[in-house]
Amino acid sequence: MIVTNEITNMEKYGNYKEQMGRLKKAMDNHFLLEALFIEYAIIEDRTESILYHSGIKLRDRAGLMEKVKAIHKLLAKGSMISKYIVPDMLDEIDVWSKKRNDMIHSLMKQNLTTDGLEEIVMQGQQIVKTLCSKTTSYKRALEREKNRMGEQTK
């Protein structure tokens, strides 16, 4: 069986709609570990999307921190992305990811409180909301720029 990672834009939209619904349901029912898992996947996908639309290709299995570092480099170069993503947001993703990883990797070795987990999940929810919005705005700005450049060459 051949598995391909290539999906259409409509399939991607459907996946997002499904996962956002699952995230809301997980939050509403206090399924915090499931919410944390979905948040991480969305954050990783949105950072990958920023890089893809910026023309940056990382290795296939690049992790979230590699993606965040690559976006930091784009910011340092003065890329258009700096109008939408600021270094503080990337730092927030970094801190959140480390807290999430510490919690997940020592899940069975700690006295896990719902409060501690809920705090990380709530932070992740805010990051997801902001990152999704900023990523969409960035993609639209790139499309406008592309259209403008196309009109200028006519």
Summary of the structure (lengths in Angstrom):
residues: 154
radius of gyration: 17.3
end to end distance: 46.5
largest distance: 65.1
contacts: 404
relative contact order: 0.12
helix: 78%
strand: 0%
